[in-house]
Amino acid sequence: MKLTIDGQEVEAREGQTVLQAAEDAGIFIPHLCAHPDLEPVGGCRQCMVCVDGATEPVCACETAVREGMSVEVHAPEADRVRKMAMQLILATHPADCSGCPKFGICELQSMYQFMGVSPQGWRLKSRPVPTDESNPLITHMFTRCIRCGRCVRACREMRGVKVLDYQRTEEGIRIGTDGHVSLVDAGCRFCGACIEVCPTGSIIDVLRYNDSDKSREDNVVPCRAACPAHINVPEYLRAIRLGDYDNAASIIHERVPFPEALGRVCTHACETDCKHGEINQPVSICKEKRAAATYESGAWKKNVRHDPLTGKKVAVVGSGPAGLTAAYYLAGKGHAVTVFEANEKAGGQLRYGIPAYRMPDEALDHEIANILETAGSGAGDPEGTPRIELRCGERVAQPKDLLGQGYDAVLVALGTHQGTVLPTKGHELDGVYVNTAFLKAAREGHPMDVTGNVVVLGGGSVAYDCARTAIRLGANEVHMACLEARPVMTAALDEIEEGGEEGVILHDAYGFDEIMESADKPGHVGGMRIKKIAKFYFDENHRAITEFVEGGDLEIPCDHVIFAVGQKPEGTMDMGLELTHGPYIVADATTATSVPGVFAAGDVVTGTKTIIGAIAQGRTAAESIDRYLGGDGDITEHLAHEQEHNPFIGRRPGFGKEPRLEPKVGAADERRAHFCQYEDAFDNDTACAEANRCLQCDLRLDVTRPRLWNEY
């Protein structure tokens, strides 16, 4: 049907309101309580318009359109009612907007600036109601509330949670919970819909989620932002909640080719930033990834990208997570890839640097086979010619020379396989081992001798891998000494706890003084002297300063010492590439090195970081190499099917107090006796229940954002 608004003929659909028709036509009608996703109530009196045939102004948000209707937005009587209502709102609203998080994007500010209205003519009334900062995730600044009711309606209509309502208090009517209990006790789902629809800065995210240096999306969904590969965490948790493991695995595979490995050993920065951690405990995102990989059927494989062959060839040196990730995506873009691996098997530090009880060979072999299979021949490829050729047992000393041997680009992804030995007195004694060699020997089946007592130096994940491996190899006692105090150790909390259960004796906040020679076996380790640290800091010249506790020396009788204080690349010094900090290859943000056509990614560039970080670098390298070879650099894949985002999440009493669920773990006495995996994947019921703890923060991104007047 057709109607006229301010002399402009517009078309509208039957059932629309005047306000909706005007917005569709790009005509601005002031409004505050109305929101595109909520039923109108007509309470703010900002959308008043004059309609032919009506004796008084009417609310545009409640008035249905009709054929031939004539509407005046700025009729004198409509403007009078609108401005009076705005003056009354401003009379009790803080005059200073500059300190408000919504300054510049506040709908109230936009409205009164559009109308040129101030509270002049009304006696100003302050409302010194203290801000409520007692709840997790949400701050309620009552002085900025205009009682539009959007938050109440969003909680009821949009989400079905129904914990917010108008409450009568000594300070007057305000938004709150029945009985004035906390949001946790009221059963809030902390979905953030109230924040999204609030037109002012009354209901806002707590300060850390208003980081102006991050995008709105990254602030709203911090788990996805924290993941180096930006896996869509809420989306795959939603699929698991519905029992759709195929789609969950497809969503994960869109960003990473190692979901099962990550589900076992990822450092899960996503969980560190999970908003549920501020309510009680973060969602077990990492273990959910393993559940998806465990129960999926491989449906994602049929949608894997296979662009036509380009005739270009790429050499990848190193088959760790960075190298194989890059190879997978480059093959999908139509390039032929040869992966050179110096070791007998592929996997890099995923295989040789992580004990089998955490990363079993069969799990890693399965994921590598998936990469080789799915990135294999595409339609139209020559029969029997895989896009990825894996050549193990071949060491490449000069990667740049491959450019003259038929390869159009080279990626160096060697990892960091050389352990670091500190120049501690006695480090040259027999019985001193280094982390990388010790762990690799155990994985290859010819472990180093750990008879007697062992001391591991270091406090990270690799140090715990060494200590727990030594226990499984039969060491009598295993001690760990590290510079850091326990609260700031880099090892994951579960590793520290599980290591302690298995018998690892931790000496935190100790410096390494001397590896003592055995009195009975000259030239062999006989003990370790460590010194208790009183204070550790960096001076103005960034030099490490250590102050020790007087008389805080401790001598530990031992037969072996394992340095687990870091690792570095090997073989890079003679490659003819620009290096930094010793053996690390210099690469820019695109992974390009000092030699055109040679790229580098992963730990060989960044130093030993994380598996997910190496995968993210592999993705970046694939994008850059594809562009270098003439492609567009787009490696995206669409493996998952669209799934509904049901905004009506409903009420769940006790939601904020539901404990984090953990997988079943074998008893310490049992697991210390072997290298078999000791942690089970979630069963179906547990996986679904844990996924149900997700706040579904991403639903906020589906809430329509009202346009400000200057956007029309």
Secondary structure, 3 states (H helix, E strand, C coil): CEEEECCEEEECCCCCEHHHHHHHCCCCCCCCCCCCCCCCCCCCCCCEEEECCCCCCEECCCCECCCCCEEECCCHHHHHHHHHHHHHHHHCCCCCCCCCCCCCCCHHHHHHHHHCCCCCCCCCCCCCCCCECCCCCEEECHHHCCCCCHHHHHHHHHCCCCCCEEEEECCEEEEECHHHCCHHHHCCCCCCHHHHHCCCCCEEECHHHCCCCCCHHHHHCHHHHHCCCCCCHHHHHHHHHCCCHHHHHHHHHCCCCCHHHHHHHCCCHHHHHCHHHHCCCCCCHHHHHHHHHHHCCCHHHHHCCCCCCCCCEEEEECCCHHHHHHHHHHHHCCCEEEEEECCCCCCCHHHHCCCCCCCCHHHHHHHHHHHHHHCCCCCCCCCCCCCEEEEECCCCCCHHHHHHCCCCEEEECCCCCEECCCCCECCCCECEEEHHHHHHHHHHCCCCCCCCEEEEECCCHHHHHHHHHHHHCCCCEEEEEECCCHHHCCCCHHHHHHHHHHCEEEEECEEEEEEEECCCCCCEEEEEEEEEEEEEEECCCCCEEEEEEEEEEEEEECCEEEECCCEECCCCCCCCCCEECCCEECCCCCCECCCCCEEECCHHHHCCCCHHHHHHHHHHHHHHHHHHCCCCCCCCCCCCCCCCCCCCCCCCCCHHHCCCCCCCECCHHHHCCCCCCCECCCCHHHHHHHHCCCCCHHHHHHCCCCCCHHHC
